[in-house]
Amino acid sequence: MKKKLLCLMLAFAASTQADTLDPSSTQLLMPLPQQAQAASLSAGFLTRFHYKATPLDDAMSIKIFDRYLKSLDPEKLFFTQADINQFAAARTQLDDAIKQENLNIPFAIFNLYEKRLVDRLTYAREILKKGFDFTQNESYSYAREKAAWPQSETEVSDLWRKRVKNDWLRLKLAGKDDAAIRDTLEKRYASSLARVKKYKSEDAFQIFMDAYAMSIEPHTNYLGPRASEDFDISMKLSLVGIGAVLQERDDYTTVRELVVGGPAAMSNRLKVGDRIVGVGQGKTGPITEVVGWRIDDVVKLIRGAKDSIVVLDILPADASLDAKHQMVTLIRDKIKLEEQAAKKSIIPIQSGGVTRQIGVISLPTFYQDFDARIKGDKDFKSATRDVSLLLEELKKAKVDSVLIDLRNNGGGSLAEAIELTGLFIDKGPVVQQRNAQGKISVESDTNAGLTWDGPLGVLINRGSASASEIFAAAIQDYGRGVIIGEGSFGKGTVQTIVNLDQATQNPKAKFGELKMTIAQFFRINGGTTQLRGVTPDISFPSGTDTESFGESSYDNALPWTQIKPADYKPTGDLTDLLPMLEVRHESRIAKDKDFQYLQEDIAEVQALRKKKTISLNEVERRKEKETLEAKIKSRESNDGSDKKIASKTKSQLDDGLQANERNLAADIAAEKEQKNAKDVLLNEAVHILSDEVDLLKTNAKLAARVLPANTLNANQKHD
């Protein structure tokens, strides 16, 4: 086996020499010793302790190989069939590469991928000089995931010709002249080439290891040291730094946003649009120039220990490139990422001459600062603690009902999902878990009492996953609230973090971590959210492409199954209530122009998604654009139509630009306008809860069946 692997490595080495990258454009990446060790260590855990423990053998090697190529070139725009054939011998050798701690083969594949990137982008720049004929009747296939690999260089060149032609046509339809289009696209492709030069061995290793981990099961991942740090920040909702959101624009790390209360904002010396050209450590440390750097490398220099000093060399936003720089000294501090924290609002709804106040709590993620909690910090960051405080504030405001908005909440801490459920039920089971050995355990809320015992709703969509599904499913199984929206993601598995450095008693962070599936969770009714997700009580139209997003989109997702129900007693029965709410909902949306617009837009998106091609004929594309503009104009002039809806529809107009190509101020303004656009689905959800309040207040028997205390909360007895 070792001899066979050695021969294969020599063949790849010869291939790389014959098809090498131009040293002036980029450099060949080589695996680092600690990466080979980390791969071997990971295999030890994944083959023994994973919920779906799978041998690392030739069969797994084939899966890793296919997923690795798919990760590198998902739309089959870079490799040709000849490249794939060249790799063929490696299909059953990646298991040996991991076991023998020799990653030359996956790195050789990555290096050829880099070369193909350079080849294709160089070709794209060359054909910009010629221009295009838009009178031809041809089309561009923009969804090629299931297509065959290009059979020749001629075929892949034609794909790229159409790709560039489409980029050009989009800008032309947006009103750009040929000179401006050529300049924009030349900069775009040159920038993409520059990013290729910035690839590091950790990038190749991260992609390869994720290909291995995800070949076992979709939610198992490898986290390199940097990815591990980012994951930790996402759970804590805090970091130590200067409090600035940064963006890469034209080779400069640019300030996009200042975090209120952070060192950058408090200094009054940084503003949006400022460009960071250098970073120094301490008052007298040398300044490291960072122009052209990857943004994650710049961020690494800017972050540091609390109360330490960082010096930024700044080129002001409104200054020319040769203008005088400014030196800004800042003291690093703990930055709270409040944008991802729970937030509340109150939406008034007019109903039968009465105004109902619906409290809305938006929860983007189930966060918890694990380290602070373990250390006994009484003020550790927690989604449940934050929501509990917001509920108390809503109770003081005498709201009639509460809606928990979990749209696009991908999950987080399992403990938080359990504790959050406990705010709305008395003591009892919340979720069941089954480990790899088949042992079933029940996780329960053990705190007596409820923080909120009034009418409740939960708003979900396809992006609501994992912990969100645990919470929504428990609320549904207890009959505690109305689940509204679209079917959720369908992730019914539990992950744990394995720190490879701690496992090997390594004092420094060099091996990274594994986010590894160790159990499957089940609803207290015995079913699982795996694959099927949570089905809403009242469904909204969905524009999500379920073939490409959601658990059912994975080819190796765990199957749906069920176990015995837990020992629990529902606190409410919504059987009679839901049909009444459905009737009112259907009647209202039939008259709601905004909701009808949304349904029209979703139908159009679904039709376009099925086509998977777009015309490259200018006349045909202009007709499509004019149709969209007419639709927008009609909606804007429609009596009673909310201008926020029109502005959201207007955003469908394509300007042909990528995010970092737009004027920064205009881009931020457009983003703000989008955030402030009318939320049709949220608006309908709060109307549904208002209907529920009306029904419960006028039907005591119904209220007794629905609410946990068999009566309306005292806070709601004010109308």
HUBEL-V976453 format. One record per pair of residues at least 4 apart in sequence whose C-alpha atoms are under 8 Angstrom apart, sorted by the first residue. I is the first residue (numbers start at 1). J is the second residue. Records with the same first field share a line. If there is no record, write none. Layout:
# HUBEL-V976453
I=J, J
This chain:
# HUBEL-V976453
1=5, 96
2=6, 96
3=7
4=8
5=9, 93, 96, 97
6=10
7=11
8=12, 89, 90
9=13, 104, 105
10=14
11=15
12=16, 105, 108
13=17, 108
14=18
15=19, 20
16=20, 108, 111, 112
19=112
20=112, 115
21=25, 26, 27, 28, 111, 114, 115
22=26, 27
23=27
25=197
26=196, 197
27=197
28=111
29=107, 111, 200, 201
30=104, 107, 201
31=35, 36, 103, 104, 107, 201, 205
32=36, 201
33=37
34=38, 510, 511
35=39, 205, 511
36=40, 98, 101, 102, 103
37=41, 101, 511
38=42, 500, 511, 512
39=43, 98, 101, 209
40=44, 98, 99, 100, 101
41=45, 500
42=46, 500, 514
43=47, 56, 98, 99
44=48
45=49, 50
46=50, 53, 54, 213, 516
47=53, 54, 55, 56
48=53, 54
49=53, 436, 518
50=54, 436, 516, 517, 518
51=435, 436, 517, 518, 519, 520
52=216, 217, 436, 517
53=216
54=60, 216
55=60
56=60, 61, 95
57=61, 92, 95, 96
58=62, 91, 92, 93, 94, 95
59=63, 92
60=64, 95, 215
61=65, 91, 92, 93, 94, 95
62=66, 91, 92, 94
63=67, 212, 215
64=68, 94, 211, 212, 215
65=69, 90, 91, 94, 211
66=70, 91
67=71, 211, 212, 215
68=72, 207, 208, 211, 212
69=73, 74
70=74, 75
71=207, 211
72=110, 113, 207
73=77, 78, 79
74=144, 145
75=143, 144, 145, 146, 147
76=80, 144, 145, 147, 148, 149, 150
77=150, 156, 159, 160
78=113, 116, 117, 120, 156
79=83, 84, 113, 116, 149, 150
80=84, 149, 150, 151, 152, 153, 156
81=85, 149, 150, 151, 152
82=86, 151, 152
83=87
84=88
87=91, 109
89=93
90=94, 105
93=97
94=98, 105, 106
95=99
96=100
97=101, 102, 103, 104, 105
98=102, 103
103=107
104=108
105=109
106=110, 204, 208
107=111, 204, 205
108=112
109=113
110=114, 204
111=115
112=116
113=117
114=118, 196
115=119
116=120
117=121, 193, 196
118=122, 193, 196
119=123
120=124, 157, 160
121=125, 189, 190, 192, 193
122=126, 189
123=127, 157
124=128, 160, 161, 164, 189
125=129, 185, 186, 189, 190
126=130
127=131, 161
128=164, 182, 185, 186
129=182
132=165
134=169, 616, 617, 618
135=617, 618, 619
136=616, 617
137=615, 616, 617
138=615, 616, 617
139=162, 613, 614, 615, 616, 617
140=159, 162, 163, 166, 613, 614, 615, 616
141=612, 613, 614
142=612, 613, 614
143=612, 613
150=155, 156
151=155, 156
152=156
153=157
154=158
155=159
156=160
157=161
158=162
159=163
160=164
161=165
162=166, 616
163=167
164=168
165=169, 616
166=170, 616
167=171, 185, 656
168=172, 181, 182, 185
169=173, 616, 618
170=174, 654, 655, 656
171=175, 176, 181, 655, 656, 657
172=176, 177, 178, 181
173=622, 655
174=654, 655, 656
176=180, 181
177=181
178=182
179=183
180=184
181=185
182=186
183=187
184=188, 661
185=189
186=190
187=191
188=192
189=193
190=194
191=195, 250
192=196
193=197
194=198
195=199, 294
198=293, 294
199=203, 204
200=204
201=205
202=206, 224
203=207
204=208
205=209
206=210, 222, 223, 224
207=211
208=212
209=213, 221, 222
210=214, 220, 221, 222
211=215
212=216
213=217, 218, 220, 221, 222
214=218, 219, 220, 221
215=556
216=220, 556
217=517, 556, 557, 558
218=554, 556, 557
219=493, 495, 515, 516, 517
220=495, 514, 515, 516, 517
221=514, 515, 516
222=512, 513, 514, 515
223=227, 228, 512, 513, 514, 515
224=228, 511, 512, 513
225=229, 509, 510, 511, 512, 513
226=230
227=231
228=232, 512, 513
229=233
230=234
231=235
232=236
233=237, 238, 239
234=238, 367
235=366, 367, 368, 369, 370, 412, 413
236=367, 368, 369, 370, 381
237=336, 337, 338, 340, 341, 367, 368, 369, 381
238=334, 335, 336, 337
239=334, 335, 336
240=303, 304, 305, 306, 332, 333, 334, 335
241=302, 303, 304, 305, 306, 332, 333, 334, 335
242=262, 263, 264, 302, 303, 330, 331, 332, 333, 335
243=258, 259, 260, 261, 262, 263, 264, 265, 335
244=255, 256, 257, 258, 259, 262, 264, 265
245=255, 256, 257, 258, 259
246=253, 254, 255, 256, 257, 295
247=253, 254, 255, 256, 295
248=252, 253, 254, 294, 295, 660
249=253, 254, 660, 661
250=660
251=291, 292, 293
252=275, 276, 277, 290, 291, 292, 293
253=275, 276, 277, 291, 295, 298
254=272, 273, 274, 275, 276
255=271, 272, 273, 274, 275, 276
256=272, 273, 664
257=271, 272
258=262, 264, 265, 271, 272
259=264, 265, 335
260=265, 266
261=265, 266
262=266, 333, 335
263=267, 330, 331, 332, 333
264=268, 269, 270, 330
265=269, 270, 271
267=330
269=328
270=274, 328
271=317
272=317
273=316, 317, 318, 664
274=314, 315, 316, 317, 318
275=314, 315, 316, 317
276=290, 291, 312, 313, 314, 315
277=289, 290, 291, 312, 313, 314, 315
278=287, 288, 289, 290, 291, 312, 313, 314
279=287, 288, 289, 290, 298, 301, 302, 310, 311, 312, 313
280=284, 285, 286, 287, 288, 310, 311, 312
281=285, 286, 287, 309, 310, 311
282=308, 309, 310, 311
283=309, 310, 311, 329
287=311, 313
290=298
293=297, 298
294=298
295=299
296=300
297=301
298=302
299=303
300=304
302=310
303=332
304=308, 332
305=332, 333
306=331, 332, 333, 334
307=331, 332, 333
308=331, 332
309=329, 330, 331, 332
310=329, 330, 331, 332
311=327, 328, 329, 330
312=327, 328, 329, 330
313=325, 326, 327, 328
314=325, 326, 327, 328
315=319, 321, 323, 324, 325, 326
316=325, 326
319=323
337=341
340=363, 364, 365
341=363, 364, 365, 383, 386
342=361, 362, 363, 364, 383, 386, 387
343=361, 362, 363, 387, 390
344=359, 360, 361, 362, 390
345=359, 360, 361
346=357, 358, 359, 360, 399
347=357, 358, 359, 360, 686
348=355, 356, 357, 358
349=355, 356, 357, 358, 686, 687, 690
350=354, 355, 356
351=355, 356, 690, 691
354=719
356=399, 400, 690
357=398, 399, 400, 401, 690
358=399, 400, 401, 402, 403, 686, 689, 690
359=394, 399, 400, 401, 402, 403
360=402, 403, 404, 405
361=387, 390, 402, 403, 404, 405
362=404, 405, 406
363=383, 404, 405, 406, 409
364=406, 407, 408, 409, 410
365=383, 409, 410, 411, 412
366=382, 383, 409, 411, 412, 413, 414, 416, 417, 467, 468
367=381, 382, 383, 412, 413, 416
368=380, 381, 382, 383, 413, 416
369=373, 380, 381, 382
370=374
371=375
372=376, 377, 380, 381
373=377, 378, 380
381=385, 386
382=386, 416
383=387, 416, 420
384=388, 416, 417, 419, 420
385=389
386=390
387=391, 420
388=392, 423, 451
389=393
390=394
391=395, 451, 452
392=396, 451
393=397
394=398, 399
395=399, 715
398=715, 716
399=715, 716
400=454, 455, 690, 693, 715, 716
401=454, 455, 456, 457, 689, 690, 693
402=454, 455, 456, 457, 689
403=456, 457, 458, 459, 686, 689
404=456, 457, 458, 459
405=458, 459, 460
406=458, 459, 460, 461, 464, 468
407=459, 460, 461, 462, 463, 464
408=460, 461, 462, 463, 464, 465
409=463, 464, 465, 468
410=463, 464, 465, 466, 467, 468
411=464, 465, 466, 467, 468
412=416, 466, 467
413=417, 467
414=418, 467, 494
415=419
416=420, 467
417=421, 467, 468, 470, 471
418=422, 430, 431, 443, 444, 445, 470, 471
419=423, 445
420=424, 471
421=425, 430, 445, 471, 474, 475
422=426, 427, 445, 446, 447, 450
423=449, 450, 451, 452
424=450, 451, 452, 453, 480
425=449, 450, 453, 480, 571, 708
426=445, 447, 448, 449, 450
427=444, 445, 446, 447, 448, 449
428=444, 445, 446, 568
429=442, 443, 444, 445, 524, 566, 567, 568
430=442, 443, 444, 445, 470, 471, 474, 523, 524
431=442, 443, 444, 470, 474, 521, 522, 523, 524
432=440, 441, 442, 443, 521, 522, 523, 524, 566
433=440, 441, 442, 443, 519, 520, 521, 522
434=438, 439, 440, 441, 519, 520, 521, 522
435=439, 440, 518, 519, 520
436=518, 519
442=566
453=707, 708, 709, 713
454=707, 712, 713, 716
455=481, 689, 692, 693, 707
456=480, 481, 482, 689
457=481, 482, 483, 484, 689
458=472, 481, 482, 483, 484
459=483, 484, 485, 682, 685
460=464, 483, 484, 485, 486, 487, 488, 536
461=485, 486, 487, 488, 489
462=486, 487, 488, 489, 544, 549, 550
463=488, 489, 550
464=468, 469, 488, 489
465=469, 488, 489, 490, 491
466=470, 489, 490, 491, 492, 493
467=471
468=472
469=473, 488, 490, 491, 529, 533, 534
470=474, 523, 529
471=475
472=476, 483, 534
473=477, 523, 529, 534
474=478, 523, 524
475=479, 480, 481
476=480, 481, 482, 483
477=523, 524, 525, 570
478=569, 570, 571, 572
479=570, 571, 572, 573, 574, 706
480=570, 571, 572, 573, 706, 707, 708
482=536, 537, 538, 574, 578
483=536, 537, 538
484=536, 537, 538, 539, 540, 685
485=536, 538, 539, 540, 541, 681
486=535, 536, 539, 540, 541, 542
487=532, 533, 534, 535, 536, 539
488=532, 533, 534, 535, 550
489=531, 532, 533, 534, 549, 550, 551
490=529, 530, 531, 532, 533, 534, 550, 551, 552
491=529, 530, 531, 533, 550, 551
492=520, 521, 522, 528, 529, 530, 531, 533
493=517, 518, 519, 520, 521, 530
494=517, 518, 519, 520, 521
495=515, 516, 517, 518, 519
496=514, 515, 516, 517, 518
497=513, 514, 515, 516
498=503, 513, 514, 515, 516
499=503, 512, 513, 514
500=504, 511, 512, 513, 514
501=505, 506, 507, 508, 509, 510, 511, 512, 513
502=506, 507
521=528, 529
522=526, 527, 528, 529, 562, 563
523=527, 528, 529, 565
524=565, 566, 567, 568
525=564, 565, 566
526=562, 563, 564, 565, 566
527=561, 562, 563, 565
528=532, 533, 560, 561, 562
529=533, 534, 560
530=551, 558, 559, 560, 561
531=550, 551, 552, 557, 558, 559, 560
532=552, 560
535=539
537=578
538=578, 582
540=681
541=599, 602
542=602
543=602, 603, 605, 606
544=549
545=549, 606
546=550, 552, 553
547=552, 553
548=553
549=553
550=554
551=557
552=557
571=706, 707, 708
572=705, 706, 707, 708
573=705, 706
574=578, 705, 706
575=579
576=580, 702
577=581, 692, 702, 706
578=582
579=583
580=584
581=585, 688, 691, 692
582=586
583=587
584=588, 688, 691
585=589, 684, 688
586=590
587=591
588=592
589=593, 595, 596
590=596
592=596
593=597, 641
594=598, 641, 642, 645, 680
595=599, 680, 681
596=600
597=601
598=602, 680
599=603
600=604
601=605
602=606
603=607
604=608
605=609
606=610
607=611
608=612
615=620, 621
616=620, 621
617=621
618=622
619=623
620=624
621=625
622=626
623=627
624=628
625=629, 653
626=630
627=631
628=632, 653
629=633, 650, 653
630=634
631=635
632=636, 646, 649, 650
633=637
634=638
635=641, 646
636=641, 643, 646
637=641
641=645, 646
642=646, 678
643=647
644=648, 676, 677, 678
645=649, 677, 678
646=650
647=651, 673, 674, 677
648=652, 674, 677, 678
649=653
651=674
657=661, 662
658=662
659=667
660=664
662=666, 667
663=667
664=668
665=669
666=670
667=671
668=672
669=673
670=674
671=675
672=676
673=677
679=683
680=684
681=685
682=686
683=687
684=688
685=689
686=690
687=691
688=692
689=693
690=694
691=695
692=696
693=697
694=698
695=699, 702
696=700, 702, 703, 712
697=703, 712
699=703
700=704, 711
701=705
702=706
703=707, 710, 711, 712
704=708, 709, 710, 711
705=710
706=710
707=711, 712
709=713
712=716, 717
713=717
